[in-house]
Amino acid sequence: RSGALSNKMLAEILGAAFSSDDALSTCLTEALDKAGSIVSDEATLKTVIDDVLARFPEQAQRYREGEDKLFGFFMGQVMGALKGKGDARLVSKLLRDQLTA
């Protein structure tokens, strides 16, 4: 896994390939040029996670008290702040670490 594409980006590329006469490789190149690559720098991800947790202290406390379903809320907030370009596996790990610290 190179970490260069998110699921969202892949779906956009495939959608573009099926809706045009361009070759898949052309669609892939254009999408990567337009979208950039996945954010997998831990320092950057931790900064975004800290910002999200600071904006939602009540929800963070509820999560820590056992309301596990809020994890999806936090993932959505972090990935939204990263415009869908965060390495989801790494974001998930770092977010869990921060929420249980």
Residue, then its C-alpha position, 0 to 999 in steps of 0.5 A: r500500500s503506497g498511501a497515495l489514494s483514499n477510497k473517496m479518491l478512488a471512487e472519484i477516479l473510477g466514476a470519471a473513467f466510466s463517464s468519459d472516453d479517457a483511459l483510466s490512467t489519464c483519469l488517475t493522473e488527472a485526479l492525483d494532480k488535482a487532489g494531492s496525496i494522502v496526509s500521513d504525517e503523524a505530527t500534522l494528523k495529531t495537530v488536527i486531532d487535537d484541534v477537533l478534540a478541543r472544539f468538542p470537549e463535551q463529546a470527548q468526555r462522553y466518549r471517555e465515559g463509554e459512549d463509543k459511537l462518538f468515535g465515528f463522529f470524531m473520525g468524520q470531523v478529523m477527515g472533514a478537516l483533512k478534506g478526506k485526504g487523511d490516512a484513515r487507518l493512521v487517523s483512527k489509531l491516533l484518534r483512539d490514542q488521543l481519546t484514551a490518553 
